[in-house]
């Protein structure tokens, strides 16, 4: 694989699937499906979740690709409306070519219709929100280093973030057993992440969203970009889909917090800046004529 094909040092192709998938996307963009996580992939991880914003270069590339690809889908643990508000995806020029699968696919927004489809909030999440505060207070009273832990109510899920704690890993370790016990009691799904534990009412995974898109669009090329443990199900769906030799790529937004994901990468990017570079490269090649411009 030539340096001419991937000239940006923020993007490291690691397998032949990277080359094959890129070539097929450029050859048949209208039959390609691209899935993107939000936090840590399009948007840098920040201390306060409400401050997350996609990198401008990433948004520009997504907008350009949405006009050419069969489908671009943001598949995230965030609520759909939160992603639309923070990302401005519904305000992009080519928003009709976008979808957002929120809360691992329990919610959905389709840019072509502009409609959000979401189930009602279950009682179990309301109960969890009420009890997590007491759980954190109890850990603090016991001398655990949980000061700064923050609750994020997502409607269909609730997350407990420890990034603002003095020792995020220690705080997470102190809180996680109680959160898991609470989830078991309320029938919720536990989703660990980067300095966060989330309790979800839905058992859907990002892999379910990928499989749904594959069934709908029957793509000739498929890629999933992600950065955290919650994205592994999406990665696995890509690997299963390409089991018969169909071009598919796992694109990892690398981080020191989840280094093990690098082992799964067909393309390893240096965080969201690398993802923006990878997306931008695809958009630039398509604008320049696609396959004929491959080095």
Protein Blocks (a to p, Z undefined) as FASTA:
>chain_A
ZZklmmcfkbccfbfklmmmmmmmmmmmmlcccdddfehplpccdfblklgccdfklmmm
mmmmmmmmmbdcdddfbdfklmmmmnommmgfklmmpccdeehhpaccdfklopacdddd
dfklmmmmmmmmmmmmmmmmnopafehiacddehjaccddfklpmblmlmmmmmmmmmmm
mmmmnopacdddehiacddfbfcdfklmmmmmmmmnopabdcdddfbfklmmmmmmmmmm
mmnopacdddddddfklmmlmmmpmbdcehjklmmmmmmmmmmmmmnnpjmlpZZ
